[in-house]
């Protein structure tokens, strides 16, 4: 599959938590937890489970990151 997103963060799924329509998937990327929000349907179609390798794909024209000081 070819995608235009340039930012792919490879990690391991640590948790999949489904809500009514949206699931939060937590991925450990080199010790940093990234939380993604995708549909429950996508979780089921992809068969996402804790312990699997996965990519968090960021597709945006601008991404801002802030740090607490």
C-alpha positions as CSV (number, residue, x, y, z in Angstrom):
1,X,0.0,0.0,0.0
2,X,1.4,3.4,-0.9
3,X,0.5,6.5,1.2
4,X,1.5,10.1,1.1
5,X,2.1,10.5,4.8
6,X,5.8,11.1,5.5
7,X,5.8,10.6,9.2
8,X,5.6,6.9,10.2
9,X,6.4,6.0,13.8
10,X,7.1,2.3,14.3
11,X,6.3,0.7,17.6
12,X,4.5,-1.9,19.6
13,X,0.8,-1.7,20.5
14,X,0.4,-1.7,24.3
15,X,-3.3,-1.2,24.5
16,X,-6.5,-1.1,22.4
17,X,-9.4,0.5,24.1
18,X,-12.7,0.6,22.2
19,X,-15.4,3.3,22.9
20,X,-18.8,3.5,21.3
21,X,-17.5,4.3,17.9
22,X,-13.9,5.2,18.3
23,X,-11.0,3.2,19.6
24,X,-7.8,4.6,21.2
25,X,-4.7,2.6,20.3
26,X,-1.6,3.2,22.4
27,X,1.7,2.5,20.7
28,X,5.1,2.4,22.4
29,X,7.6,4.2,20.1
30,X,11.0,3.8,21.6
31,X,9.7,4.4,25.1
32,X,7.3,7.2,24.2
33,X,3.6,6.3,24.2
34,X,1.7,7.7,21.2
35,X,-2.1,7.5,21.3
36,X,-4.1,7.2,18.1
37,X,-7.8,7.5,17.6
38,X,-9.4,5.3,14.9
39,X,-12.8,3.7,14.3
40,X,-13.7,0.5,16.0
41,X,-14.3,-0.9,12.5
42,X,-10.7,-0.1,11.5
43,X,-9.4,-1.9,14.7
44,X,-11.5,-5.0,13.7
45,X,-10.5,-4.9,10.0
46,X,-6.8,-4.6,10.9
47,X,-7.0,-7.1,13.8
48,X,-5.1,-4.8,16.1
49,X,-4.1,-6.3,19.5
50,X,-1.6,-5.5,22.2
51,X,1.9,-6.9,21.5
52,X,1.7,-6.4,17.8
53,X,4.2,-4.2,15.8
54,X,2.4,-1.3,14.2
55,X,3.0,2.1,12.7
56,X,1.4,5.4,13.9
57,X,1.1,7.4,10.7
58,X,0.8,11.2,11.0
59,X,-0.7,12.9,8.0
60,X,-0.9,16.6,8.4
61,X,0.5,19.7,6.7
62,X,1.5,21.2,10.1
63,X,2.3,19.4,13.3
64,X,3.1,21.3,16.5
65,X,4.7,19.7,19.5
66,X,4.9,21.3,22.9
67,X,6.9,20.4,26.0
68,X,6.1,21.0,29.6
69,X,8.9,22.9,31.3
